[in-house]
């Protein structure tokens, strides 16, 4: 929904009543992920998309119904083998959509206004919607901030609001968008345990590229394309310049291991070591392999890799830490140019993040979009 922030803020400022449909879960080869949204105002104006066209007409009708009766509702859509023209996803996947009316006096309206003001652009916070549970809670919303404070409520006991806020904050701190069920048992706060869809908004993940070489310039472009905030770091000021890396978010002149010790990293950060020079690599990788980051990769030939492992072992790096090192960096694409090599590295990062194998899809039989993989890192 946050991708509709500009338009929805205008609608709220103009006093429009509308209904918003949000994808809250997907299965199989769904065209859009959780958080994708479509909104319809009382005049019939439509913005956004939940499926790229497959079920938009049916979702439009659901929004109109929600505006008419003021009730939130959920609907699951999937492919129909019996009728190719039935409402469904021709890609073979399924999506579940929550449709919430946002009327003038709705308790959701002020929560949504705050979320659309605070969260777009990576402002930290999470918007949580009730998607399953007692009928009177369906469509209720909470805006949860990193410190655990929240705005809105589920309309039930205060204990339930606190439990929902804590569950949403846990997903926010992990940088994840997904669903969570709250309440320690079925009778704790209400007749049933409500399920929340939590859309997290966090700053973009970081990619730190060590080594100001031609391959780094190509990787910077690919990293930015994938949504990373990209930093280039090199100890040599003649190479680490803004002119050579205009698409990087920042260019740092410092010894790589010293910079890595002092800069912010988290579980979504990827570290790409392209220097393939032992005097830079070894002290840098000693630090990198001790950090809880998402990916550590190092460039170099197999001979360089073998020598690097020897030096790291001599420096006291254990086998468990060494097993996290992706070296030689990248997937086997037969890459030759800097651009092809950057694609190879990016492909390995994506595969590592989502549990992919890197194998050609023509040689696999599992669903293309498998459930149970890591949830999205940003909304």
PEDANOR-V641281 format. One record per backbone hydrogen bond with DSSP energy under -1.0 kcal/mol. CO is the residue of the C=O (numbers start at 1). NH is the residue of the N-H. E is the energy in kcal/mol with one decimal. If there is no record, write none. Layout:
co = {CO,CO}
nh = {NH,NH}
e = {E,E}
This chain:
co = {1,2,4,5,6,7,8,9,10,11,12,17,18,19,20,21,22,23,25,27,28,33,36,37,38,39,40,41,45,47,55,56,57,58,59,60,61,62,63,64,65,66,73,75,77,83,89,94,95,96,96,97,98,99,100,102,103,106,108,109,110,111,112,113,114,115,119,119,125,126,127,128,129,130,132,134,137,140,141,142,143,144,145,149,151,157,158,159,160,161,162,163,164,165,166,167,168,169,170,171,172,178,180,185,194,195,195,196,197,198,199,201,205,206,207,208,209,210,211,213,214,215,216,217,218,219,220,221,222,223,224,229,230,230,231,232,233,234,236,236,239,241,245,250,252,255,256,257,259,266,269,269,270,271,272,273,277,277,278,280,281,282,283,284,285,287,288,291,295,296,297,298,301,302,303,304,305,306,307,308,309,310,311,312,313,318,319,321,322,326,331,337,338,339,340,341,342,343,344,344,345,346,347,348,349,350,351,351,360,361,376}
nh = {4,5,8,9,10,11,12,13,14,16,15,42,102,40,100,38,98,35,96,94,30,36,23,49,21,47,19,44,41,39,59,60,61,62,63,64,65,66,67,68,69,70,99,97,95,86,92,27,77,24,25,75,22,73,20,18,106,109,112,113,114,115,116,117,118,119,122,123,201,144,199,142,197,139,195,137,140,130,153,128,151,126,148,145,143,161,162,163,164,165,166,167,168,169,170,171,172,173,174,176,175,198,196,188,182,131,132,180,129,178,127,125,229,270,231,272,233,274,213,217,218,219,220,221,222,223,224,225,226,228,227,207,249,250,209,252,211,254,239,240,241,245,248,232,234,259,260,261,263,269,294,295,208,297,210,299,280,281,282,284,285,286,287,288,289,290,291,293,271,326,273,329,305,306,307,308,309,310,311,312,313,314,315,317,316,322,323,324,325,298,333,341,342,343,344,345,346,347,331,348,349,350,351,352,353,354,355,356,363,364,177}
e = {-2.2,-1.5,-2.7,-2.6,-1.7,-2.2,-2.4,-2.5,-2.1,-2.5,-1.2,-2.1,-3.6,-2.5,-2.5,-2.3,-2.7,-2.9,-2.6,-2.8,-1.6,-1.9,-3.0,-1.7,-3.7,-2.2,-2.5,-2.3,-2.0,-2.6,-2.3,-2.6,-1.8,-1.9,-2.3,-2.1,-2.4,-2.4,-2.3,-1.8,-2.4,-2.0,-3.4,-2.9,-2.2,-1.9,-1.8,-2.5,-3.0,-2.9,-1.1,-2.0,-2.7,-2.0,-2.4,-1.2,-1.3,-1.0,-2.8,-2.3,-2.0,-2.4,-2.6,-1.0,-2.8,-2.4,-1.1,-1.1,-3.0,-3.2,-2.8,-2.2,-2.9,-2.6,-2.9,-1.9,-2.4,-2.2,-1.2,-3.1,-2.2,-2.6,-2.5,-2.8,-2.6,-1.6,-2.3,-2.3,-2.7,-2.6,-2.3,-2.2,-2.4,-2.3,-1.8,-1.5,-2.4,-2.8,-1.2,-2.6,-1.6,-3.4,-3.4,-1.6,-2.3,-2.9,-1.2,-2.0,-2.5,-1.9,-2.2,-1.8,-3.0,-2.4,-2.7,-2.6,-2.6,-3.0,-1.9,-1.5,-1.6,-2.2,-2.6,-1.4,-1.9,-3.0,-2.4,-1.9,-1.9,-2.4,-1.3,-2.3,-1.9,-1.3,-3.4,-3.4,-2.4,-1.1,-1.5,-2.3,-1.7,-1.2,-1.4,-2.2,-2.0,-2.5,-2.6,-1.5,-1.7,-1.6,-1.9,-1.2,-2.5,-2.5,-3.0,-3.2,-1.8,-3.3,-1.8,-1.5,-3.3,-2.0,-1.3,-2.9,-2.6,-1.4,-1.7,-1.9,-2.6,-2.8,-3.3,-1.2,-2.5,-2.4,-2.3,-2.6,-2.6,-1.9,-2.3,-2.5,-2.5,-2.3,-1.4,-2.5,-1.6,-2.2,-1.8,-1.5,-1.6,-2.3,-1.6,-2.6,-2.5,-2.0,-2.1,-2.4,-2.7,-2.5,-1.1,-1.6,-2.2,-2.5,-2.4,-2.6,-2.3,-2.1,-1.1,-2.1,-1.9,-1.3,-1.4}
